[in-house]
Amino acid sequence: MNYKAIDALLHKEVIPAIGCTEPVAVSLCVAKACETLGRLPEKLIVRLSPNIYKNAMGVGIPNTGMTGLPIAVALGAIAGKSEYELEVLKKADEQAVEQAKQYLSHATIDIDIDRQTNQMLYIRIEAFEGEDKAVAIIEGAHTNFTLVSLNDQILFSVENTESNVEQDSTLSLTLKEVYQYATTVPLEQIEWLKEAEKLNIAAAEVSFEGRYGHGLGRLMRHNAERSIFGDTLFTKILSYTSGACDARMGGAMVPVMSNSGSGNQGISATIPVVIFGREKGVSEEKLLRALALSHLTVIYIKNSLGRLSALCGCVVAATGSSCGITYLMGGEFEQVSYAVKNMVANLTGMICDGAKPSCSLKVTSGVSTAVLSAVLAIEQRYTTSLEGIIDEDVDKCITNLTNIGRNGMRETDKLILDIMTTK
């Protein structure tokens, strides 16, 4: 097994991010265009693929108390630093936010969908000031610049479409290889995943102290709600996971460890595994291997599904955490594959209707199913090839899931966007 290549893949796809990654990627592209221009532009033209537009419409932007693309664009111009990538807004303090709001009042900012692109993830920024014009384009992945130009002089260009980005990172993995890597890789090569535990748990704890999004995680910890749900390991997993999502979707200025360009996926792949491991008192090595299994499973599935689709990423991320929990419960590859089959049988078809505060509900649905799937898997109970889209081969199950999400739900994706933009 190519441990070095898989290490590189994990480091590439599991990275810190502040704010929802779609509007933050727009901020990043704006920052790059403004840096190239060398001054604050009087006009910005923003053109986005439908999926970027959809995922950036209704989500809170960190430290602003505002939602959506206009403030994300303005803040990227005022305070964005492209060198920070998905943490591009980490220097955006209250003063910068006020300046961004003032900038919105007098600058010309034209934001629309690019109906011509066939990319799922595409961001084009044109920045104008006087006679000068700078252009920056991101394609395929949230930090993947493919063009930077100034006054029609190309400063940077690379042929790198979404399909090329994904093909570069699949490494022809199978679930068996994912499991073997996670359970045999030298421990020092995955010790950095402690940072995912630290960041994502901290984000949940921030949400418990404030009021973010719909406050689902915080609400589940109230006495009245505990009388309904109980005070168990299961409800702790749900409250911490939904709480971190509340903070992130509600615009808290907190970093989370993302997975495959999504903070919610990083949260869902990390927190259920961490809470389960902590409560069960597993060793640090066991927990780190479970986290590696969870995160790499998500990366493997997302490489087939695509970074953005009509299928909610919670389905994929919760599948990863179900594998991690199954491993912590003493499961081996056979039981891990059962957990995947149980997840695919249950959650396939959950739609993505953009990033927003109510994502915490979907995250909670996914994570609750993850725990149930793990419990069934340990008891040797799993959905069989006689049931629905399940195949005897677990990798074929994953292909069936991603084919539905990537190909079968294309018209669904268009309809979702039409509904969202005509309300």
N, C-alpha and C positions, 0 to 999 in steps of 0.2 A: 504494500500500500504506500502511496505517495504522501507520507505524513507532512512533508514540507509544503506541498501544494495545498493540502487541506488546511493546514495552519494558516497559510496566506489567505485562503478563502474566508475562513472564520474572521480573521483580522480585518478583512475588507468589508464584510457584511455586518459585523456586530460592532457598531461605533456609537459614540455619544451623539445625542441630538437634543436641541432645545426647541420646543414647539412642534406642531404638526409638520411633518417633513414635506408635504406638498407646498403650502404657502412659504415655508422656510426655504425650499429650493428656489422658489420665485424670488425671494429676498436675496438669495445667494447670487442668482443670475443678474439681478438689478445691481447688486454691489459690484460685481465684476465689470458690468457695462459702465458704471459711474467711475470706477477706478481707472478704467481705460480712457474715458473721456477726460479725466483729470479735474473735474469740478462738478458741482451739482447741476443736473440738467434742468432746462425749463420745460422739456416735454419728454414723456416716456410712452413708448408704444409697447404693449405687452400682449403677446400672442401665445396661447397655451393649447395643448392637446385637450380634448374633452375630459379625460380622466383627471388631469391636473386641475382643471377648472372646477370640476365636480367636487374634488376633495379639499379644495381651498375656500369654498363659498361660505361655509357656516361654522368654521372652527375659530376658537379664541387665539389671538396673537399675543405672545408673551409680553407681560408687563404693560399692556395697553388698555385693557378693559374693553377692547373692540374686537370685532370678528371680521374675517374675510380678507379679500385681496387688496383693496386700496391701501389699508394701513400697512400690510405686509410689504407692498411695493415702496411706499413712502419711507418706512423704517429701514428697508434695505438700502435706499439711496442716502439717507441721513447718517445711519450708524452701522451699516453692514460692513463686515470685514471678510472678504472672500477666503482669506487664508484659514478661517475657522470652519469652513465647509458647513456641515449641518448645525454647527453652533455659531453661525454667522451673526446672530443677534445677541450674543452673550454680553456685549458691551453697551447694549441699548438701555441706558438708565432713564429715569423719569424726565430729565432734561431733553434727552434725545427723542423720547416719545412726544413731548410737547412740540418740539421742532418739527417732527414728522406730521403732526396734526396741522400745524401752520402751513407746512409745505403742501399738504393736500388742498388747502384752501386757495392756493394761487397757481400751482403747477398744472400743466395739462397732462393727465394720465389716462390713456386709452387702453382699456383692458377688454379682450374678447377671445373667443374660441378661434383657433386656427382650424378651419374645416378642411384644409388641404393636406395636412400631415396625416400619415398613416401610422405614426408612432403613438404608442400608449402614453409615453412620458416624453413630452416635448415642451420646452420653454424658450421663447425668443424675445429678447429685450433690445429695443432700439432707443438710445438715449441721445437727445439733441440739445445743443446749446450754441446759439449763434450759428456759425457756418459749419460747426463740427458735429459729427455723428459717430457714435460707438455702438457696436452690436456685440451681443453675447448670446450664445445658444447652448442649452443643456439638452442632451438626448440620452435615452436608454436607461440611465441611472441618475439618481438625484444630485450627484456631484460631478457628473461626467460632461465636462465642457467639450464641445466639438467644434466651436468656432468663436474666435474673438477678433474683431476688426475695428479699425479707426480710420474714418474717412475713406472707406472702401479699400484700405490697405489691410490685408489679412496678416494678423500678428500671430495667430495660432489656428490650426485647422487639423482635424483628424477624422477619418472615415470610421465611424463607430456607431452603428445603429443599435437599437434595442436588442435585436436578435443576436448581434455580434457580442454585445455585453454579456448576454445570458449564456451564449455558447462558450464564451471564454471562461465562465465560472462553474459550469456543471461538473467538469472532471469525470463525466460518465459515472457518477455515483449511483449506488443502489442503497436501499435501506440497510442491507446486511453490512455494507462497507461503512455506512454511517455509524452503525452500532459497534463494529469492530474498532473503528477509530476511537470512539468515545470511551470504550472500555479498556483499550490497550495503550493509548498514546501516553508517553512519559508525562507525569503529572505537572512538571514544571512548564510544559508547553501550553497548559490550559489554566494555569493559576491566575492569569489576567482576567478570567471570567468572574473573579471575586468583585471586580469593579461593576459588573452588571448587577450583581446582588446588591452592592452598596447603593448605586444610583437609583435603581428601580424601587427598592424598599423605601428609600428616603423620599421619593416622589409620592408614594402612598401616604407616608406620615405627614407630609406637607398638606395633603388634601384633608386629613383628619382635623387639622388645626384651622383650616380656612373654609371658604365657601366657593367651590369651583364646580362649574358645570351643573349637573343635576344632583351632585352630592350623594350619589348612591352608596359609595363606600363608607362615607361618614355616617349616613343614615342607618346602615346595617349594624352599626356599633351602638346605636341608641338602645336604651332599656326596652322601650315599647316594641321596637323591631326585633330585639333579641327574644322577646316573648313569643314572637311568631316563628323566627328562623332558628332560634336556639343559639348557644354559644359554643361552637364546635370547631374542630380543625377545618371542616368543610366551609363553614361560614367565614372563618378567618381568611382562608384562601380567596373567597369571593370578595370580601370587603377590601382586602389589600390590593387585589388586582383591579377591581373597579375603581378604587380610590386613586391609584396611580393614573388611570385613564381619565378620571374626573379632572385631576390637576393639569394634565397635559392638554386635554381638549378645552379646558376652561381658561387657558392662557397663563398658567403659573410659570414663573421664570425659573424652572428647574430642569436640569438635564436628565434624560433617561438614556439607557443603552438600547439602541434600536437594533432591528434585524431586517436585513434586505430592504432598507430604506424606510422602514415604518417603526415609529416609536411604540405604537400599540402592539405590534407584533413582538417587539422586544420585551415589552412588559408582560404579555401573555405567555411568552416562552420562558420567562425568568421567575416571576413571583410565585406562581403555584408550586413550582419545583422547590424554591427556597423555603417557603412557609412549610411545606410538607416535610422537607428534610430537617428543618430546625425543630419542628414539633416532635418528630420521631427520633431526634438525637443521632442522626447518621453522622458518619465521619466526614471530615472536610473533603477527603479524596472522593468518597462516594457522591457527595453533593456536586463537586466540580465535574465529575464524569456525567452525572445526570444533566447538568446544565449544558455540557458540550453536546450530549445526545439530543437534547431539546432544541438547541439553537441550530445545530447542523441539520436536523430533520426539517426544520422550517426552511432553511436555505435550499435544501434539496428539492422540496416541493415547490417553493417559489420560483426556482430556476425553470421549472416546467410550466408553471402557471403564468408567469410574467409578474413584474413588479406592481402593475396596476391592472385591475380587471373588475368585472361586475360581481365577482365572488368576494365576499367579505374576508379580509385577511385574518380575522379572528378564528376562522375555521382552520386555517393552516397553522397559526401560532399555537392554538389550543391543542392541535394534533401533536405538535412538538412537546408541549408540557405533559400531555398524556403519556407519551413515551418515557419522559424523564421520571414521572411519578411511578410508572410501572416498574422501571428499573430500581427505584428507591424501595419499592415494595418487595424486591427480591426477584423480579421478573428477568428472564433472559431474552434472547432474540425472538424466540417463538411467541412469548407473551407480549413483547413490544409490537410485533407484527399484528397480533390480535387487537391491541389497543388502536392501531392505525385503522384497521378494518371497521372497528366499532365507531370511530370518529367519522370516517367517510360515509358509512351507512346512515348516520344521524344528521350531520350538519351540511352536507352538500346542498348547494342552492341558496344558502343565506346570502342575500344581496348586499352589495356595498352601495349605499346612497350618500356617499360623501363623508368626510371627517366632520364630526360635530359632537356636542356634549353627550348625546344619547348613544354614542359608541360604547359608553360604559355598560349599557344594557346588553349589547351584543358580545362584548368581552366577557361579561358575567355568564351569558348563555353558553359561550364556547368553553369557558373554564369549568363550569359545572358539568358539562358533558365530558370534558377531559377526565375529571375525577371518576365519574361513573364508568367511563370506558376502561380506565385503568383497573378499577375494582372488578369489573367483569373479566378483563383479560387475565388477571391473577387467578381467577377461579376457573380458567380455561373455557370461558364462555365468550363467544365471538360470533359476529355475523358471517354467514357462509356464502359460497358462490351461488347458492340457490336463491339468494336474497338481493333483489335490486341490481345495483351496479357493482356489487362486490365480486371480485375475482379471487381464485385460490392463490394466485401470485400477488403478494402485497404490493410490489412495485407496479403491477398492472392496475391495482386498485387506485394507487396514487395517480397514474396516468388517466384513468377514467375520471377522477375528480378534476384534474387540471384541464382535460379536454372539455368538460362541461363548463368550467369557469372561463376558459380562454376562448373557446370556439362557440359552444352552444349558447352562451349568454351574451353574445355580442349585441343582438337586437334588444335584449333586456337592458343592456348598458345604455343604449341610445334612448330607449323609452324613459329610463330613470332620469337621464339628463334633461330630456324634454320636459318632464314633469317638474323637475327642480327649477328650471329656468323660466317657466311660464306660470308659476304660482302667483 
